């Protein structure tokens, strides 16, 4: 549960598969993009083919007009001074080419005396005359109202040269009505417009509204660029900011062009639905592959590993083993089944060894308790024998000595009795042990407790057996000495004894015995031996076993002996 997200098996498998599938995904994206680009190129080619077909009739008329203007220019050079013959030549052309309405030859002065109407025509104010003055070359213009025909016409102009000398220009008027487009577009997509423009970008004809046709042309395209000098199709933005596809057909290269304007279909454009779908398909397949791989790993590996982990946690928490072979029942891979079988055998062995250890430990505890019980019985037997000797002895000093020996033996018996009754042999409660020992000592050394004020304060302290035995014997000796030497202080009717075992809370405890000093009680002196110093030696020996030294505090009214005992943390904690 503490694993980071990136450390999970499923995430790592997906990451590795992502790296493994990345080259294939990149190749798929590249190929898909190439297919999309080829499809768009085919679409543009189809648009271009339809443009050529739609402008075929108009293109033929314009080619015919330019070819006729060149022929007329060459034919009129010998007769240009003969106005009658020149005009007859022009009238003959109009009769043989009914699509055209006017043919003229205009001299450099801007006056046309040779024309199919056989009347002088002043063209000095016309755009065509100005264009030829600036640059005498083939051109094609348009006007909504001709000066002579009063029609909406297109004007085909061809300069006439003789020996490199500019003689004037020939113009042919082609009514726009005679050059209408007759398109038959196939396919679902229809062009927005089909226009004819000259090299200056002026609209000559339009399939749609002629007044707004210029707005549908490319906004930033140089008409002298290669895009307009050959059959071409390209994407551009029109003058209104709308993206379009343009198909350009040069009718007369460098002079007249036919341009079809196509809408960008949202389903076929580079950013369209089909394009995005085609580009998204490899990504979708890549994601689907990762998802399938993740669920395959989850079904084949991860879910079985989780079941095995649950079994391990349950065994670690409760030492109970249930449902062996659940992975085999769940048709897990053989490697995981073998892992579970190994775990089941390990659990069975651990359980068996643990049961054997617990059984051996129980047997050892029983045997050790039995040892403590027998030692206690033997010590009590020794105490009974000493008691018999006390009753037979007549010397007070002997009885006192034997009584003190008996108290020590009974103290040891009390320790073993507590060890026998305790649940854990490694630890022993000092408060219960000392209460039993003090009760025994006070009952033996001070049969009539009313002779003294006794104050006992014992807190809960846990001792090891190695500490309990010397502390018990030390308590026996100190309390016996306190009873032996206490006296009635001035101002009080009875002597007093204070016994304390205080837990200092810092891994140690303090045991102290204090008694009053003053007038000795004569009734207690008859069986007491004279001071030999043995009790003090035993106290120091027992304190040494506890790793400490006794501290004595004495004044005129009291005597106190105390020790500081360091507790074992491993057993007391």
GINORNOR-V691577 format. One record per backbone hydrogen bond with DSSP energy under -0.5 kcal/mol. CO is the residue of the C=O (numbers start at 1). NH is the residue of the N-H. E is the energy in kcal/mol with one decimal. If there is no record, write none. Layout:
# GINORNOR-V691577
CO NH E
CO NH E
This chain:
# GINORNOR-V691577
4 7 -1.0
5 8 -1.2
8 12 -2.1
9 13 -2.5
10 14 -2.4
11 15 -2.4
12 16 -2.5
13 17 -2.7
14 18 -2.4
15 19 -2.0
16 20 -2.4
17 21 -2.9
18 22 -1.0
19 23 -0.6
21 25 -2.7
22 26 -2.7
23 27 -2.5
24 28 -2.5
25 29 -2.6
26 30 -2.5
27 31 -2.8
28 32 -2.8
29 33 -2.7
30 34 -2.3
31 35 -2.5
32 36 -2.6
33 37 -2.6
34 38 -2.4
35 39 -2.7
36 40 -2.3
37 41 -2.5
38 42 -2.6
39 43 -2.0
40 44 -2.6
41 45 -2.4
42 46 -2.4
43 47 -2.4
44 48 -2.8
45 49 -2.6
46 50 -2.4
47 51 -2.0
48 52 -2.4
49 53 -2.1
50 54 -2.5
51 55 -1.8
53 56 -1.1
54 182 -0.7
55 59 -2.9
56 60 -2.2
57 61 -2.0
58 62 -2.5
59 63 -2.7
60 64 -2.6
61 65 -2.5
62 66 -2.6
63 67 -2.6
64 68 -2.6
65 69 -2.5
66 70 -2.0
67 71 -2.1
68 72 -3.0
69 73 -2.2
70 74 -1.8
71 75 -2.2
72 76 -2.2
76 80 -0.6
77 80 -0.8
79 82 -0.7
81 83 -1.1
82 86 -2.6
83 87 -2.7
84 88 -2.2
85 89 -2.0
86 90 -1.8
87 91 -2.6
88 92 -2.4
89 93 -1.6
90 94 -1.9
91 95 -2.3
92 96 -1.8
93 97 -1.3
97 100 -1.6
99 175 -0.6
102 173 -2.7
103 116 -2.6
104 171 -2.2
105 107 -0.5
105 114 -0.9
106 169 -2.1
107 110 -2.4
110 123 -2.8
111 107 -1.8
111 113 -0.7
112 121 -2.4
113 115 -0.7
114 105 -2.7
115 118 -1.2
121 112 -3.2
121 123 -0.8
123 126 -1.4
126 130 -1.7
127 131 -2.5
128 132 -2.2
129 133 -2.0
130 134 -2.1
131 135 -2.9
135 137 -1.2
139 157 -2.9
141 155 -3.4
143 153 -1.7
146 150 -0.7
151 146 -2.0
151 153 -0.9
152 176 -2.6
153 143 -2.4
154 156 -0.6
154 174 -3.5
155 141 -2.3
155 157 -0.6
156 172 -2.1
157 139 -2.1
158 170 -3.0
160 167 -3.2
160 168 -1.0
162 165 -1.7
165 162 -2.3
167 108 -0.6
168 160 -3.1
169 106 -2.9
170 158 -2.8
171 104 -2.4
172 156 -2.8
172 174 -0.6
173 101 -2.4
173 102 -0.7
173 175 -0.6
174 154 -2.8
175 178 -0.9
175 179 -0.8
176 179 -0.7
177 180 -0.7
190 263 -0.5
193 261 -3.4
194 207 -1.8
195 259 -3.2
196 204 -4.2
196 205 -1.2
197 257 -2.8
198 201 -1.8
202 198 -1.7
205 196 -2.3
208 210 -0.5
209 212 -0.6
209 213 -0.6
212 215 -0.8
212 216 -0.6
213 216 -1.2
214 217 -1.2
215 239 -1.1
215 240 -0.7
217 239 -1.0
221 223 -0.6
222 225 -2.0
225 228 -1.5
226 229 -0.8
226 230 -0.5
232 248 -3.2
234 246 -3.3
236 244 -3.5
237 219 -2.6
238 241 -1.9
242 238 -2.7
243 264 -0.6
244 236 -2.1
245 262 -3.0
246 234 -2.4
247 260 -2.5
248 232 -2.0
249 251 -0.6
249 258 -2.8
252 255 -3.1
252 256 -2.2
255 199 -1.0
256 251 -1.4
256 252 -1.7
257 197 -2.6
258 249 -3.2
259 195 -3.0
260 247 -2.0
260 262 -0.6
261 192 -2.9
261 193 -1.4
262 245 -2.3
263 265 -0.9
265 268 -1.3
265 269 -1.8
266 273 -2.6
267 274 -1.5
269 272 -1.5
272 276 -3.0
273 277 -2.9
274 278 -3.0
275 279 -2.5
276 280 -2.5
277 281 -1.6
278 282 -0.7
279 283 -0.7
280 284 -3.1
281 285 -2.8
282 286 -2.5
283 287 -2.6
284 288 -2.9
285 289 -2.5
286 290 -2.0
287 291 -2.6
288 292 -2.9
289 293 -2.5
290 294 -2.7
291 295 -2.7
292 296 -2.4
293 297 -2.6
294 298 -2.8
295 299 -2.8
296 300 -2.7
297 301 -2.6
297 302 -2.0
298 303 -2.7
300 333 -0.7
301 305 -2.5
302 306 -2.4
303 307 -1.7
304 308 -2.3
305 309 -2.5
306 310 -2.4
307 311 -2.0
308 312 -2.2
309 313 -2.6
310 314 -2.6
311 315 -2.3
312 316 -2.6
313 317 -2.1
314 318 -2.6
314 320 -0.6
315 319 -2.2
320 322 -0.5
323 326 -0.8
325 329 -1.6
326 330 -1.5
327 332 -2.2
328 331 -1.2
333 337 -2.1
334 338 -2.6
335 339 -1.8
336 340 -2.4
337 341 -2.4
338 342 -2.2
339 343 -2.2
340 344 -2.9
341 345 -2.4
342 346 -2.2
343 347 -2.9
344 348 -2.5
345 349 -2.2
346 350 -2.8
347 351 -2.8
348 352 -2.2
349 353 -2.8
350 354 -2.8
351 355 -2.3
352 356 -2.1
353 357 -2.5
354 358 -2.8
355 359 -2.3
356 360 -2.6
357 361 -2.8
358 362 -2.4
359 363 -2.4
360 364 -2.4
361 365 -2.5
362 366 -2.6
363 367 -2.6
364 368 -2.9
365 369 -2.8
366 370 -2.2
367 371 -2.1
368 372 -2.5
369 373 -2.6
370 374 -2.4
371 375 -2.8
372 376 -2.5
373 377 -2.2
374 378 -2.7
375 379 -2.7
376 380 -2.5
377 381 -2.2
378 382 -2.5
379 383 -2.7
380 384 -2.2
381 385 -2.3
382 386 -2.6
383 387 -2.3
384 388 -1.9
385 389 -2.1
386 390 -2.4
387 391 -2.0
388 392 -1.7
389 393 -1.9
395 399 -2.5
396 400 -2.5
397 401 -2.2
398 402 -2.9
399 403 -2.4
400 404 -2.0
401 405 -2.1
402 406 -2.8
403 407 -2.4
404 408 -1.9
405 409 -2.4
406 410 -2.9
407 411 -2.1
408 412 -2.1
409 413 -2.3
410 414 -2.4
411 415 -1.9
412 416 -2.1
413 417 -2.2
414 418 -2.3
415 419 -2.2
416 420 -1.9
417 421 -1.7
418 422 -1.5
423 425 -0.5
424 427 -0.7
428 430 -0.6
428 463 -3.4
429 433 -1.5
430 434 -2.8
431 435 -2.0
432 436 -1.9
433 437 -2.3
434 438 -3.3
435 439 -2.0
436 440 -1.9
437 441 -2.9
438 442 -2.9
439 443 -1.8
440 444 -1.7
441 445 -3.6
442 446 -1.9
447 449 -0.9
448 451 -1.8
449 452 -1.6
451 495 -0.7
452 454 -0.7
453 455 -0.5
453 497 -2.6
454 456 -0.5
455 499 -3.1
457 501 -2.6
461 430 -3.3
461 431 -0.5
461 463 -0.5
463 428 -2.3
464 467 -1.3
464 468 -2.5
465 469 -1.8
466 470 -0.5
467 471 -1.9
468 472 -2.3
469 473 -2.3
470 474 -2.5
471 475 -2.6
472 476 -2.1
473 477 -2.2
474 478 -2.8
475 479 -2.4
476 480 -2.1
477 481 -2.6
478 482 -2.4
479 483 -2.3
480 484 -2.2
481 485 -2.4
482 486 -1.1
487 489 -0.6
488 519 -2.2
489 492 -1.6
495 453 -2.9
496 516 -2.1
497 455 -2.9
498 514 -2.8
499 457 -3.0
500 512 -2.5
501 459 -2.6
502 504 -0.8
502 510 -2.9
507 567 -2.6
508 504 -1.4
508 505 -0.6
509 565 -2.9
510 502 -2.8
511 563 -2.4
512 500 -2.8
513 561 -2.6
514 498 -3.0
515 559 -2.3
516 487 -1.6
519 488 -3.4
520 522 -0.7
521 524 -1.2
522 525 -1.4
533 537 -1.7
534 538 -2.6
535 539 -2.3
536 540 -2.1
537 541 -2.2
538 542 -3.0
539 543 -2.4
540 544 -1.9
541 545 -1.8
542 546 -1.3
543 548 -2.5
544 547 -1.5
551 562 -2.6
553 560 -2.6
557 517 -2.4
558 555 -2.3
559 515 -2.6
560 553 -3.0
561 513 -2.7
562 551 -3.4
563 511 -2.1
563 565 -0.5
565 509 -2.4
567 569 -0.6
568 572 -2.8
569 573 -2.4
